Amino acid sequence: MSAQNFTVEAKIDSTMILIGEQCNLTFEISQQPDTKIVTPLFIDSIVKGIEIVSCKFDTIKNPDNYLIVRQKYVITSFDSALYYIPEFKFACGMDTILSNSLSLKVVSIPIDTTQQEISIADIKPIVKAPFDWVLVFKIFLIVVICLFIIALFIFIYIYFFKKEPKKEEEKAPAITKLPHEIALEKLEEIRLEKIWQHGKTKEYYTQITDVLREYIEKRFLVNTLEKTSYEIIDSLQFARKEYFEQVLNMQKILITSDLVKFAKLIPDFNSHTTVLNNAVEFVKETQLTENNE
């Protein structure tokens, strides 16, 4: 279906999969460069029974100077059934477009009932692997070389770079801030700058998610810098029991920020302040205290 400024097409690369198998569901939007599209927001699933494994957004420019925005979702299901993927609403100002509907059939693994008898083989005895003296020698040689290099670096450091330790009274007391204190200070700086009022919406949401990534890494000891939003959410499954509402709140912030950064989502005026307030609330409610240290 099409409107004056944009078109939407839903695609699925397989209409039938096995239970637990994955396939791709893609929403392809063709739009003019200056068009702002409001797209559906999916959190954990497309519809009941069809779960989202991961998502990816990309934008390309075709020869007609139109932008092609692709929202690609990797989906799966663990219940055999015929699922109906309904039409979803895409909006641009007063114009509204519904994507085309799709279907996905999930089947269980078939069992071969034609075989009358099943022969069970005996368990084979444990076979000892031959002892590899060459491998042992190589490992020994590598260990000796590593120890020699370490000893050489220690000698060079002590001889050339080690300085005389300062007197105890000259050392300034180190002030260590807790992760939540650092995060709250940075979020307050973002609140005061209000860069979204100057058209820097993408930078505004990037700053907020960067603060949350740094806080989550220090607070929950989860590596976040090289992970996508969905990978971070998956890494925090262990914390859902104690902080279920807080993790769900943080999940919405990360997904909304991804849509702003990659799918050119334009949130309404109040959403900017709401996302920042939710980030502050997440930090405050999950901060380290004497009870949970």
C-alpha positions as CSV (number, residue, x, y, z in Angstrom):
1,M,0.0,0.0,0.0
2,S,1.3,3.5,-0.7
3,A,0.8,7.2,0.3
4,Q,2.2,10.3,-1.3
5,N,5.5,10.4,0.7
6,F,6.2,6.8,1.6
7,T,5.4,3.1,1.1
8,V,5.6,0.1,3.5
9,E,6.1,-3.6,2.7
10,A,6.3,-6.5,5.1
11,K,8.4,-9.5,4.1
12,I,9.2,-12.9,5.6
13,D,11.9,-15.2,4.2
14,S,10.1,-18.4,5.2
15,T,6.5,-19.2,5.7
16,M,7.1,-22.5,7.5
17,I,9.8,-23.3,10.1
18,L,10.5,-26.0,12.7
19,I,10.1,-25.3,16.4
20,G,13.1,-23.2,17.6
21,E,14.2,-22.4,14.0
22,Q,14.8,-18.8,13.1
23,C,13.7,-16.7,10.2
24,N,13.7,-13.0,9.2
25,L,10.8,-10.6,9.3
26,T,11.5,-7.3,7.5
27,F,9.6,-4.1,7.2
28,E,10.8,-2.1,4.2
29,I,9.9,1.6,4.1
30,S,10.5,3.7,1.0
31,Q,10.3,7.4,1.8
32,Q,11.5,10.8,0.8
33,P,14.7,12.0,2.6
34,D,12.8,14.7,4.6
35,T,10.0,12.4,5.7
36,K,9.6,11.5,9.4
37,I,8.0,8.1,9.9
38,V,6.5,6.9,13.2
39,T,6.9,3.1,13.2
40,P,5.5,0.3,15.5
41,L,7.5,-0.5,18.7
42,F,8.2,-4.2,19.3
43,I,9.7,-5.2,22.7
44,D,9.9,-9.0,23.1
45,S,7.6,-10.4,20.4
46,I,5.9,-9.5,17.1
47,V,2.6,-11.3,18.2
48,K,1.9,-13.8,20.9
49,G,3.9,-16.9,20.2
50,I,6.5,-15.3,17.8
51,E,9.5,-14.1,19.8
52,I,12.1,-11.6,18.7
53,V,15.7,-12.9,18.9
54,S,17.4,-9.7,17.6
55,C,16.8,-6.8,15.4
56,K,18.8,-4.6,13.0
57,F,18.0,-1.3,11.2
58,D,19.7,0.0,8.1
59,T,19.1,2.8,5.6
60,I,20.1,3.0,1.9
61,K,19.5,5.5,-0.8
62,N,18.2,4.3,-4.2
63,P,18.8,5.9,-7.6
64,D,15.5,7.8,-7.4
65,N,16.9,9.7,-4.3
66,Y,14.4,7.8,-2.1
67,L,15.5,6.3,1.2
68,I,15.0,2.6,1.9
69,V,14.7,2.0,5.6
70,R,14.8,-1.7,6.6
71,Q,13.7,-2.9,10.0
72,K,14.9,-6.5,10.1
73,Y,13.8,-8.8,13.0
74,V,15.2,-12.3,13.6
75,I,12.2,-14.2,15.0
76,T,11.5,-17.7,16.3
77,S,8.7,-19.7,18.0
78,F,8.6,-22.7,20.4
79,D,4.9,-23.7,19.9
80,S,3.7,-25.4,16.8
81,A,0.8,-23.5,15.2
82,L,-0.2,-21.3,12.3
83,Y,0.5,-17.7,13.3
84,Y,-1.2,-14.7,11.7
85,I,1.0,-11.6,11.5
86,P,-1.5,-8.7,11.2
87,E,-1.2,-5.4,9.5
88,F,0.8,-2.7,11.5
89,K,0.3,1.0,11.4
90,F,3.0,3.4,10.0
91,A,2.3,7.1,10.2
92,C,3.7,10.3,8.7
93,G,1.8,13.4,10.0
94,M,-1.9,12.8,9.0
95,D,-1.0,10.0,6.5
96,T,-1.3,6.4,7.8
97,I,-0.3,3.2,6.0
98,L,-0.9,-0.4,7.1
99,S,1.7,-3.0,6.2
100,N,0.5,-6.1,4.5
101,S,-0.4,-9.1,6.7
102,L,1.7,-12.3,6.7
103,S,1.5,-15.8,8.1
104,L,4.0,-18.2,9.7
105,K,3.5,-21.9,10.2
106,V,5.6,-23.5,13.0
107,V,5.8,-27.3,12.9
108,S,7.3,-29.9,15.2
109,I,10.1,-32.3,14.2
110,P,8.5,-35.2,12.4
111,I,9.2,-38.8,13.7
112,D,9.9,-41.6,11.3
113,T,7.3,-44.3,12.2
114,T,8.0,-46.6,9.3
115,Q,11.0,-48.2,11.0
116,Q,9.7,-51.2,13.0
117,E,12.8,-52.0,15.1
118,I,15.4,-49.7,16.5
119,S,18.8,-51.4,17.2
120,I,20.7,-50.0,20.1
121,A,24.4,-50.3,19.9
122,D,26.6,-51.2,22.9
123,I,28.5,-48.4,24.6
124,K,32.0,-48.4,23.4
125,P,34.8,-48.4,26.0
126,I,36.8,-45.3,26.7
127,V,39.9,-45.0,24.5
128,K,42.9,-43.4,25.9
129,A,44.6,-40.8,23.7
130,P,48.3,-41.3,23.1
131,F,50.6,-39.1,25.1
132,D,52.0,-36.4,22.9
133,W,55.6,-35.6,24.0
134,V,56.0,-33.0,21.2
135,L,53.0,-31.0,22.4
136,V,54.3,-31.1,26.0
137,F,57.7,-29.9,24.9
138,K,56.1,-27.0,22.9
139,I,54.0,-26.0,25.9
140,F,57.1,-26.1,28.1
141,L,59.1,-24.0,25.7
142,I,56.3,-21.4,25.4
143,V,56.0,-21.1,29.2
144,V,59.8,-20.6,29.6
145,I,59.8,-17.9,26.9
146,C,56.8,-16.1,28.5
147,L,58.5,-16.2,31.9
148,F,61.7,-14.8,30.4
149,I,59.8,-12.0,28.7
150,I,57.9,-11.1,31.9
151,A,61.2,-11.1,33.9
152,L,62.8,-8.9,31.3
153,F,60.0,-6.3,31.5
154,I,60.0,-6.3,35.3
155,F,63.8,-5.7,35.2
156,I,63.5,-2.8,32.7
157,Y,60.6,-1.3,34.7
158,I,62.5,-1.5,38.1
159,Y,65.8,-0.3,36.6
160,F,64.6,2.6,34.3
161,F,61.1,3.7,35.3
162,K,60.4,2.9,38.9
163,K,60.4,6.2,40.9
164,E,61.0,6.7,44.5
165,P,57.7,6.3,46.4
166,K,56.2,9.5,47.8
167,K,56.0,10.0,51.4
168,E,52.8,9.1,53.1
169,E,51.9,12.6,54.0
170,E,52.4,13.8,50.4
171,K,49.7,11.4,49.1
172,A,46.4,13.0,48.5
173,P,43.4,11.0,49.7
174,A,41.7,9.2,46.8
175,I,38.0,10.0,46.4
176,T,36.2,7.1,44.8
177,K,32.7,7.6,43.6
178,L,30.2,4.8,43.3
179,P,28.8,3.9,39.9
180,H,25.3,5.4,40.6
181,E,26.9,8.7,41.8
182,I,28.8,9.0,38.5
183,A,25.8,8.1,36.4
184,L,23.4,10.5,38.2
185,E,25.9,13.4,37.8
186,K,26.2,12.7,34.0
187,L,22.4,12.4,33.6
188,E,22.0,15.7,35.4
189,E,24.5,17.3,33.0
190,I,22.5,16.0,30.0
191,R,19.3,17.4,31.6
192,L,20.9,20.9,31.9
193,E,22.3,20.9,28.4
194,K,19.0,20.1,26.7
195,I,20.6,19.5,23.3
196,W,17.4,18.0,21.9
197,Q,16.0,21.5,21.9
198,H,18.6,22.4,19.3
199,G,17.7,19.6,16.9
200,K,20.3,17.1,18.3
201,T,17.7,14.4,19.2
202,K,19.9,11.5,18.1
203,E,22.9,12.8,20.1
204,Y,20.6,13.3,23.2
205,Y,19.5,9.6,23.2
206,T,23.0,8.4,22.5
207,Q,24.3,10.3,25.6
208,I,21.6,8.7,27.8
209,T,22.2,5.2,26.6
210,D,26.0,5.6,26.9
211,V,25.6,6.6,30.6
212,L,23.3,3.6,31.2
213,R,25.8,1.2,29.4
214,E,28.7,2.5,31.6
215,Y,26.5,2.2,34.8
216,I,25.3,-1.3,34.0
217,E,28.8,-2.5,33.3
218,K,30.1,-1.2,36.7
219,R,27.0,-2.0,38.7
220,F,26.2,-5.5,37.4
221,L,29.7,-6.4,36.0
222,V,28.3,-7.0,32.5
223,N,30.3,-6.1,29.5
224,T,28.2,-3.6,27.5
225,L,30.4,-1.6,25.3
226,E,30.6,-4.1,22.4
227,K,27.0,-5.4,22.8
228,T,23.8,-4.5,21.1
229,S,20.8,-3.4,23.2
230,Y,19.2,-6.9,22.9
231,E,22.4,-8.5,24.0
232,I,22.6,-6.2,27.1
233,I,19.0,-7.0,27.9
234,D,19.7,-10.8,27.6
235,S,22.8,-10.4,29.8
236,L,20.7,-8.9,32.6
237,Q,18.4,-11.9,32.9
238,F,20.0,-12.8,36.2
239,A,18.9,-9.5,37.7
240,R,15.2,-9.7,36.6
241,K,14.2,-11.6,39.8
242,E,15.3,-8.7,42.0
243,Y,14.8,-5.8,39.6
244,F,12.1,-6.9,37.2
245,E,10.4,-3.6,36.8
246,Q,13.6,-1.7,36.6
247,V,15.1,-4.0,33.9
248,L,11.9,-3.7,31.9
249,N,12.1,0.1,32.2
250,M,15.7,0.1,31.0
251,Q,14.8,-2.2,28.1
252,K,12.2,0.3,26.9
253,I,14.8,3.1,27.1
254,L,17.4,1.2,25.0
255,I,14.9,0.1,22.3
256,T,13.4,3.6,22.0
257,S,16.9,5.0,21.6
258,D,17.7,2.4,18.9
259,L,14.6,3.5,17.0
260,V,15.6,7.1,17.2
261,K,19.2,6.4,16.2
262,F,18.7,3.9,13.4
263,A,15.1,4.0,12.3
264,K,14.7,7.9,12.5
265,L,11.9,7.7,15.0
266,I,10.8,11.2,16.1
267,P,9.4,11.0,19.7
268,D,6.9,13.5,20.8
269,F,7.9,16.5,23.0
270,N,7.3,15.0,26.4
271,S,9.1,11.7,25.5
272,H,12.5,13.4,25.8
273,T,12.1,14.3,29.5
274,T,10.3,11.0,30.2
275,V,13.2,8.9,28.9
276,L,15.7,10.9,30.9
277,N,13.6,10.6,34.1
278,N,13.2,6.9,33.5
279,A,17.0,6.5,33.2
280,V,17.5,8.4,36.5
281,E,14.8,6.2,38.2
282,F,16.6,3.1,36.9
283,V,19.9,4.1,38.4
284,K,18.4,5.2,41.8
285,E,16.4,2.0,42.2
286,T,19.3,-0.4,41.3
287,Q,22.1,1.5,43.1
288,L,24.4,-0.3,45.5
289,T,23.3,0.0,49.2
290,E,24.3,-1.6,52.4
291,N,21.5,-4.2,51.9
292,N,22.5,-5.4,48.5
293,E,26.3,-5.1,48.5
